Amino acid sequence: MNLSEFKSLLHQLDVITFKLPNGEHIPAHFHITEIGLLTRNYIDCGGKLREDKSINVQLWYSTDMEHRLKPSKLLNIIEQSERLIDLGEYEMEIEYQQETIAKFGLTFCENQFELTTKQTACLAEDQCGIPESKTKMNLKELTTGASCCPPGGNCC
């Protein structure tokens, strides 16, 4: 989800809710502690120079159980950030403290924001010698043509 999609959804909400990939919700008394533009310059394992940009939003909560961030207040925070930083229309990433700082993607479903898992990957598989993955099958699980197409079944 990019920033304009996020802001558009905030305009439609009365309450902001974030759901973790495991189904738990981030406590309703969360704070937004950072909004920023992250630029990552790097070389992949194939020697190609790359640049990624994303909008980073950090969620955090403390003991102030009565704190509730309204959508209008978050929109105001975003607008203040946009006046100081050219955030652009990049994908948003959410940081949230778990065993370590975890980084998530963001989607929206059933009136709540859902944090999605992110995965690492080789960006130069063709140059790293990584073989194509092959589907592993158990021969016992294979079916014969007779069992999948019974007599009179009109599938042959």
C-alpha positions in Angstrom: 0.0 0.0 0.0 1.4 3.4 -0.9 0.9 6.6 1.0 -2.0 8.1 -0.9 -4.0 4.8 -0.5 -3.2 4.8 3.2 -4.4 8.5 3.6 -7.6 7.7 1.5 -8.5 4.9 3.9 -7.8 7.0 6.9 -10.5 9.5 5.6 -13.0 6.7 5.7 -12.3 5.4 9.3 -13.5 6.4 12.7 -10.9 4.1 14.5 -7.5 2.9 13.4 -6.8 -0.8 14.0 -3.7 -2.8 13.1 -3.8 -6.6 12.9 -0.6 -8.6 13.1 -0.1 -11.6 10.8 -0.7 -14.0 13.7 -4.2 -12.5 14.1 -3.5 -10.5 17.2 -4.1 -6.8 17.2 -1.7 -4.0 18.2 -3.0 -2.5 21.4 -5.4 0.4 20.7 -3.3 2.8 22.7 -0.4 2.7 20.2 1.6 5.7 19.2 3.2 6.6 15.8 6.7 7.4 16.8 8.3 7.9 13.4 7.2 8.6 9.8 10.1 8.8 7.3 11.4 8.1 3.9 13.9 5.3 3.8 16.4 5.0 0.9 18.5 1.9 0.7 21.4 1.8 -1.8 23.0 -1.6 -2.2 24.6 -4.1 -4.5 22.9 -7.5 -4.9 24.8 -10.8 -4.9 25.0 -10.5 -8.8 26.9 -7.2 -8.6 23.9 -5.0 -9.7 23.6 -1.7 -8.0 20.0 -1.2 -6.6 18.0 1.4 -4.8 14.8 0.9 -2.8 12.7 3.6 -1.3 9.8 3.1 1.2 7.8 5.1 3.7 8.5 3.8 7.2 6.0 4.2 10.0 7.0 3.0 13.5 4.2 1.9 15.9 4.9 1.7 19.6 2.8 1.6 22.8 3.4 2.4 26.4 1.5 2.4 29.7 -0.8 5.3 28.7 -3.8 3.0 28.2 -6.2 5.9 27.4 -4.2 7.1 24.4 -6.1 6.7 21.1 -4.8 8.1 17.9 -7.7 9.2 15.7 -7.5 9.0 11.9 -7.7 12.8 11.6 -4.7 13.2 14.0 -2.7 10.7 12.0 -3.5 12.5 8.8 -2.3 15.7 10.4 1.0 14.0 11.4 1.4 12.7 7.8 0.8 16.2 6.4 3.3 17.7 8.8 5.8 15.1 7.6 5.1 15.8 4.0 5.9 19.5 4.5 9.3 18.6 5.8 10.1 15.5 3.8 9.2 14.6 0.2 7.6 11.2 1.1 6.5 10.5 -2.5 4.3 7.5 -3.4 6.3 4.7 -2.2 5.2 1.5 -0.5 4.7 1.7 3.2 6.4 -0.4 5.7 5.4 -0.7 9.4 8.0 -1.3 12.1 6.7 -2.8 15.4 8.6 -4.2 18.4 8.5 -8.0 18.8 11.5 -10.1 19.7 13.4 -7.5 17.8 12.1 -4.6 15.6 10.0 -6.4 13.0 9.2 -4.9 9.6 5.9 -5.5 7.9 4.1 -4.7 4.7 0.6 -3.2 4.8 -2.8 -4.1 3.4 -6.4 -3.2 4.3 -9.3 -5.7 4.9 -12.5 -5.6 6.8 -12.1 -2.0 8.1 -8.6 -2.6 9.6 -5.0 -2.4 8.5 -3.3 -5.7 8.3 0.4 -6.1 8.7 1.9 -8.6 6.3 5.1 -10.6 6.6 8.1 -9.7 4.5 10.6 -12.2 3.1 14.2 -12.1 2.1 15.1 -13.3 -1.4 18.0 -13.6 -3.8 17.7 -10.9 -6.4 20.2 -12.5 -8.8 19.3 -16.1 -8.8 20.5 -16.5 -12.4 24.0 -15.5 -11.4 24.2 -17.2 -8.0 24.0 -20.8 -9.2 20.7 -21.4 -7.4 19.1 -24.4 -9.1 15.5 -24.1 -10.2 13.3 -25.6 -7.5 11.6 -28.9 -8.3 8.4 -30.1 -6.9 9.0 -33.0 -4.5 6.4 -35.7 -4.7 5.8 -38.9 -2.8 5.2 -41.7 -5.2 2.7 -43.3 -2.9 0.5 -40.2 -3.3 0.4 -40.3 -7.1 -2.8 -41.6 -8.5 -3.3 -43.7 -11.6 -5.5 -42.7 -14.5 -8.0 -45.3 -13.4 -8.6 -43.7 -10.0 -9.1 -40.2 -11.3 -11.3 -41.1 -14.2 -13.8 -43.8 -13.2 -15.6 -45.8 -15.9 -18.4 -43.7 -17.4 -17.0 -40.6 -15.9 -16.6 -38.9 -19.3 -13.2 -37.5 -18.4 -11.1 -39.5 -20.8 
